[in-house]
Amino acid sequence: MNVEIAGTTAAEIADSVRALRERGLLSPGDALPPVRELAATLGVNRNTAVAAYRQLAHAGLVVSKGRGGTLMAGAAHVAQEGIAADTVLQDIGSGNPDPRLIPDPATALSALVGRPVLYGEPVIDPELERWAHEWMRSDLPRSDMRITVTSGAVDAVERLLAQALMRDDAVALEDPCFLASIHTVRLGGYRAVPIPVDEEGMTVEGLRAALDAGARAIISTPRAQNPTGVSLSPARAAALREVLRPHPYVLIIEDDHFSMLSVHPYSTLIGPDHRRYALLRSVSKFLGPDMCLALAATDPTTAERLALRLNPGTTWVSHLLQRLAHAQLSDPRVRAQIAKAAAHYAERNRAFTDALVERGMRTPSSDGLSVWVRLPVPARTAAARLMRRGWLVRTGDEFRIDEASPASDCLRLTVHDLDDDDTARLLRDLETAAR
């Protein structure tokens, strides 16, 4: 490599590489000097060079290939949730709710009345705030709780991390993890620290290791963890709270995305004396993804900082949308529809996982919109075989935090909306693909 990297601090070295890339002097696939060589050339400590490469990796500008060195990154494919576009395959990897089970908002829309909301008014509708306080405190009885509203759970996570962290701070994530959480952490320039997930939720050993690695925030899914479908058991939650007890200022973000649809009780990492916390509940899974609204129950300090990022007139959530959400959530008929949807997802997923067990395929899934299937062959092999039979699936590799970890042997399948004939065909094809 004939280009010259400059700088004496990690930030200056990283900026130098960025500038060389922008000027076209570094291209995707080009190798950067080994850490020791770069440190010697620039006359800096080896740790400074390591920190510079870490910053570049977090920004997605370089990739580490182990003994293959550090290479300039190209425009890599980024996995996204949702329906796959332009495919003739039957998509069972979307993770979507059944549109037939989403309540029709027409009745609530026709009843929406009230005066216009003006600049400078509170960001949350008073009736929605009162309703949310009652809902959240029934599960998390904190006297210091404040309610804020955001444009969905992903928006809330991004704002919560931004108000609490600085670039390169460590954020602990479940591994495997929800795609949006992985992207949010990486795009924010934070350092993702994986915590393994088993059939009772994130592991105690994994949380302890993440705290030892300097995690300043933790993102947890207490129920229907995406992609595995597992829920935090009461015993595991108690053990995790004990590990967190000496760390009251680590920000705990609980994304209870499946709340009203879950068949499991809510168990929490948030202890009674924990100082920084946020319980998030989006309405997307039961009122529809297009509602783009989530409620955040937080400690007062976090609420104040979050409110500064939701200034009225700029980034607030429409009060019409808030009133629509409240009108639906407080309607007994809509709540009955949501309960019916919860029973449907639970029954369809349970029937599918029971059929998998009969065929010798194990799954820890117990809740959620999808099932997590463990196979005796690599997931990519099974996915390719299923593709030849007309199915589009999600492999577990897409949900990994550590890209250097072994290839996954799991698939995430969204099967709740398949009819009986398609379900039977998928089970036969899965059995064949797993051989």
Secondary structure, DSSP 8 states (H G I E B T S, - for coil): -------SSHHHHHHHHHHHHHTTSS-TT-B---HHHHHHHHT--HHHHHHHHHHHHHTTSEEE-GGG-EEE--------SS--SS--SEE-------GGGS--THHHHHT-------TTS-SS-HHHHHHHHHHHHTTS--TT-EEEEESSHHHHHHHHHHHH--TT-EEEEEES--HHHHHHHHHTT-EEEEEEEETTEE-HHHHHHHHHTTEEEEEE-SSS-TTT-----HHHHHHHHHHHTT-TTSEEEEE-TTGGG-SS----S--TT-SSEEEEEESHHHH-GGG--EEEEE-HHHHHHHHHTS-TTTT---HHHHHHHHHHHT-HHHHHHHHHHHHHHHHHHHHHHHHHHHTT-B----SSSSEEEE-SS-HHHHHHHHHHTTEE-EEGGGG-S-TTS----EEEE--TT--HHHHHHHHHHHHHHT-
